[in-house]
Amino acid sequence: MVSSFDGIVIGVTGAMGSGKSTVSGFLKEWGSQLVDADLVAHEIIEKPQISSEIERQFGSGLVSVTGKIRRPELGARVFNNHSSLKIYYDIIKDPLTILLNKRIEAAKSFQKIVVFDAPLLFEWGLVEWVDVVVSVCAERELCIRRVMDRSSLSRCEIEDRMSLQLDPVVKRSHADYFIENNDSIEDLRKRTKVVWNSLKTT
């Protein structure tokens, strides 16, 4: 990513239930500009040409009468094996990465510290876009319980989705900073603050 930007882009990644989005939220609260890959992906799949291709590949009933994607139903059809996930990513990857790039470049014009919240930071090679990687991790069982508490997904569905993600150990090994999130939200805030203070001095 070529730019005259003289600030820093922080890539935040982690498994579902790890607390990645909470960490990104703290960094935004403390003065960074946030680009959330999941939210941008939600925008992309609502585009008519994308939603129609998704429905063509994964079957009818995925688009409501208002033209909105039924995301829970989409998830049930997509996140159950590597084959269906690859088809889905083949549909959304190019338009999504183009829009993410634009959002990051726009964010740079507003703030010297930009946070890129991206679960697929390594899987899609987007790590090249960032200056620093922060990996958020928690014990597997705790991650599962957190996702069950905040969603309608069953334990089996969560485990299936986790099996499609890059091993958290790999993400940790390639990160510049590691934040463990096995305790309270306040503990997570304190650990994130340590990283934040370090990043501001780089």
RODO-2510 file (C-alpha; in nm, 4 decimals, decimal comma):
residues 202
     n   res          X          Y          Z
     1     m     0,0000     0,0000     0,0000
     2     v     0,1792     0,3110    -0,1196
     3     s     0,1021     0,6305     0,0683
     4     s     0,2645     0,9473     0,2024
     5     f     0,1018     0,8639     0,5371
     6     d     0,3546     0,9045     0,8204
     7     g     0,1431     0,7522     1,0967
     8     i     0,0834     0,3874     1,1799
     9     v    -0,1701     0,1240     1,0737
    10     i    -0,2377    -0,1380     1,3419
    11     g    -0,3794    -0,4713     1,2334
    12     v    -0,5864    -0,6369     1,5053
    13     t    -0,6739    -1,0022     1,4590
    14     g    -0,7901    -1,3023     1,6599
    15     a    -1,0298    -1,5955     1,6675
    16     m    -1,4031    -1,5582     1,7220
    17     g    -1,4735    -1,4947     2,0874
    18     s    -1,1178    -1,3832     2,1575
    19     g    -1,2106    -1,0205     2,2256
    20     k    -1,0566    -0,8795     1,9073
    21     s    -1,3403    -0,6333     1,8478
    22     t    -1,3324    -0,5194     2,2105
    23     v    -0,9621    -0,4423     2,1806
    24     s    -1,0256    -0,2522     1,8573
    25     g    -1,3004    -0,0604     2,0352
    26     f    -1,0606     0,0445     2,3103
    27     l    -0,8082     0,1665     2,0530
    28     k    -1,0805     0,3682     1,8807
    29     e    -1,1892     0,5141     2,2141
    30     w    -0,8331     0,6292     2,2799
    31     g    -0,8002     0,8178     1,9535
    32     s    -0,7497     0,5900     1,6553
    33     q    -0,9570     0,5672     1,3377
    34     l    -1,1192     0,2225     1,3075
    35     v    -1,1803     0,0212     0,9920
    36     d    -1,3785    -0,2938     1,0763
    37     a    -1,3452    -0,5611     0,8064
    38     d    -1,6560    -0,7479     0,9212
    39     l    -1,8755    -0,4386     0,8951
    40     v    -1,7408    -0,3568     0,5508
    41     a    -1,8074    -0,7175     0,4462
    42     h    -2,1688    -0,6729     0,5559
    43     e    -2,1902    -0,3743     0,3199
    44     i    -2,0420    -0,5718     0,0324
    45     i    -2,2823    -0,8649     0,0519
    46     e    -2,5784    -0,6265     0,0353
    47     k    -2,4733    -0,5006    -0,3081
    48     p    -2,7227    -0,6429    -0,5630
    49     q    -2,4612    -0,8000    -0,7891
    50     i    -2,2943    -0,9691    -0,4923
    51     s    -2,6129    -1,0854    -0,3198
    52     s    -2,7487    -1,2307    -0,6436
    53     e    -2,4282    -1,4276    -0,7002
    54     i    -2,4350    -1,5508    -0,3408
    55     e    -2,7914    -1,6716    -0,3872
    56     r    -2,7011    -1,8349    -0,7181
    57     q    -2,4193    -2,0279    -0,5545
    58     f    -2,5807    -2,1136    -0,2228
    59     g    -2,9488    -2,1467    -0,3069
    60     s    -3,2671    -1,9448    -0,2810
    61     g    -3,4069    -1,7883     0,0318
    62     l    -3,0946    -1,5981     0,1275
    63     v    -3,2255    -1,2594     0,0165
    64     s    -3,5276    -1,1103     0,1925
    65     v    -3,8106    -0,9256     0,0199
    66     t    -3,6356    -0,5996     0,1134
    67     g    -3,3218    -0,7125    -0,0686
    68     k    -3,1214    -0,7771     0,2471
    69     i    -2,9084    -1,0870     0,2937
    70     r    -3,0291    -1,3144     0,5719
    71     r    -2,6881    -1,3409     0,7355
    72     p    -2,7687    -1,6191     0,9853
    73     e    -2,8941    -1,8394     0,7013
    74     l    -2,5955    -1,7442     0,4868
    75     g    -2,3590    -1,8379     0,7682
    76     a    -2,5245    -2,1754     0,8091
    77     r    -2,4656    -2,2533     0,4416
    78     v    -2,1181    -2,1057     0,4105
    79     f    -1,9323    -2,1793     0,7321
    80     n    -1,9687    -2,5553     0,7409
    81     n    -1,6787    -2,6715     0,5242
    82     h    -1,3741    -2,5438     0,3385
    83     s    -1,5323    -2,5950    -0,0024
    84     s    -1,8343    -2,3703     0,0568
    85     l    -1,6172    -2,1144     0,2344
    86     k    -1,3843    -2,0938    -0,0655
    87     i    -1,6780    -2,0348    -0,3005
    88     y    -1,8032    -1,7566    -0,0741
    89     y    -1,4618    -1,5914    -0,0478
    90     d    -1,4179    -1,6142    -0,4266
    91     i    -1,7347    -1,4044    -0,4571
    92     i    -1,6556    -1,1356    -0,2018
    93     k    -1,2760    -1,1174    -0,1749
    94     d    -1,1936    -0,8844    -0,4652
    95     p    -1,4691    -0,6255    -0,4067
    96     l    -1,4153    -0,6439    -0,0322
    97     t    -1,0389    -0,5883    -0,0431
    98     i    -1,0837    -0,2980    -0,2857
    99     l    -1,3310    -0,1279    -0,0518
   100     l    -1,1206    -0,2025     0,2575
   101     n    -0,8200    -0,0451     0,0901
   102     k    -1,0225     0,2681     0,0161
   103     r    -1,1512     0,2853     0,3739
   104     i    -0,8037     0,2529     0,5194
   105     e    -0,6661     0,5219     0,2888
   106     a    -0,9568     0,7491     0,3832
   107     a    -0,8978     0,6811     0,7535
   108     k    -0,5356     0,7864     0,7172
   109     s    -0,6455     1,1341     0,6140
   110     f    -0,8333     1,1758     0,9431
   111     q    -0,5989     1,0192     1,1956
   112     k    -0,2343     0,9284     1,2371
   113     i    -0,3212     0,5995     1,4060
   114     v    -0,5499     0,3682     1,2110
   115     v    -0,6788     0,0376     1,3446
   116     f    -0,7685    -0,2330     1,0942
   117     d    -0,9859    -0,4951     1,2675
   118     a    -0,9442    -0,7986     1,0423
   119     p    -1,0047    -1,1638     1,1350
   120     l    -0,8546    -1,2721     0,7998
   121     l    -0,5483    -1,0494     0,8234
   122     f    -0,3100    -1,3406     0,7649
   123     e    -0,5344    -1,5672     0,5599
   124     w    -0,5914    -1,3066     0,2890
   125     g    -0,2394    -1,1621     0,2938
   126     l    -0,3649    -0,8288     0,4263
   127     v    -0,0838    -0,8179     0,6803
   128     e     0,1121    -0,6323     0,4104
   129     w    -0,1249    -0,3396     0,4619
   130     v    -0,0339    -0,2830     0,8256
   131     d     0,2725    -0,1653     1,0134
   132     v     0,2054    -0,3601     1,3334
   133     v     0,0037    -0,6711     1,4142
   134     v    -0,1798    -0,7172     1,7445
   135     s    -0,3106    -1,0684     1,8071
   136     v    -0,5843    -1,1216     2,0667
   137     c    -0,6226    -1,4699     2,2117
   138     a    -0,8231    -1,6520     2,4765
   139     e    -0,8694    -2,0106     2,5878
   140     r    -1,0757    -2,2056     2,3352
   141     e    -1,3522    -2,3016     2,5786
   142     l    -1,3878    -1,9413     2,6917
   143     c    -1,4121    -1,8241     2,3300
   144     i    -1,6876    -2,0773     2,2644
   145     r    -1,8866    -1,9665     2,5702
   146     r    -1,8574    -1,6000     2,4725
   147     v    -1,9862    -1,6627     2,1210
   148     m    -2,2736    -1,8765     2,2541
   149     d    -2,3693    -1,5979     2,4957
   150     r    -2,3842    -1,3302     2,2247
   151     s    -2,5330    -1,5282     1,9355
   152     s    -2,7822    -1,8002     1,8457
   153     l    -2,5073    -2,0318     1,7208
   154     s    -2,4852    -2,3775     1,8705
   155     r    -2,1646    -2,5160     2,0149
   156     c    -2,1292    -2,7440     1,7130
   157     e    -2,1682    -2,4504     1,4708
   158     i    -1,9098    -2,2468     1,6596
   159     e    -1,6613    -2,5323     1,6612
   160     d    -1,7152    -2,5850     1,2875
   161     r    -1,6396    -2,2192     1,2208
   162     m    -1,3358    -2,2218     1,4452
   163     s    -1,1993    -2,5211     1,2539
   164     l    -1,2010    -2,3103     0,9358
   165     q    -0,9906    -2,0350     1,0932
   166     l    -0,6144    -2,0116     1,1145
   167     d    -0,4807    -2,1604     1,4368
   168     p    -0,4547    -1,8855     1,7051
   169     v    -0,1054    -2,0124     1,7872
   170     v     0,0033    -1,9266     1,4324
   171     k    -0,1516    -1,5801     1,4574
   172     r     0,0280    -1,5234     1,7850
   173     s     0,3626    -1,6348     1,6443
   174     h     0,3400    -1,3801     1,3612
   175     a     0,2199    -1,0879     1,5740
   176     d     0,4201    -0,7947     1,7026
   177     y     0,2024    -0,7705     2,0126
   178     f    -0,0013    -1,0368     2,1903
   179     i    -0,2941    -0,9659     2,4217
   180     e    -0,4338    -1,2494     2,6326
   181     n    -0,8016    -1,2182     2,7207
   182     n    -0,8886    -1,4863     2,9748
   183     d    -0,9926    -1,2549     3,2557
   184     s    -1,2219    -0,9559     3,3082
   185     i    -1,3005    -0,6755     3,0660
   186     e    -1,1058    -0,4402     3,2913
   187     d    -0,8005    -0,6652     3,2730
   188     l    -0,8331    -0,6614     2,8948
   189     r    -0,8536    -0,2822     2,8958
   190     k    -0,5351    -0,2588     3,1040
   191     r    -0,3436    -0,4975     2,8789
   192     t    -0,4610    -0,3135     2,5700
   193     k    -0,3570     0,0178     2,7254
   194     v    -0,0025    -0,1130     2,7685
   195     v     0,0098    -0,1960     2,3967
   196     w    -0,1473     0,1381     2,3064
   197     n     0,1094     0,3339     2,5070
   198     s     0,3882     0,1374     2,3408
   199     l     0,2486     0,1981     1,9918
   200     k     0,2189     0,5711     2,0485
   201     t     0,5914     0,5921     2,1141
   202     t     0,6958     0,4001     1,7991
***
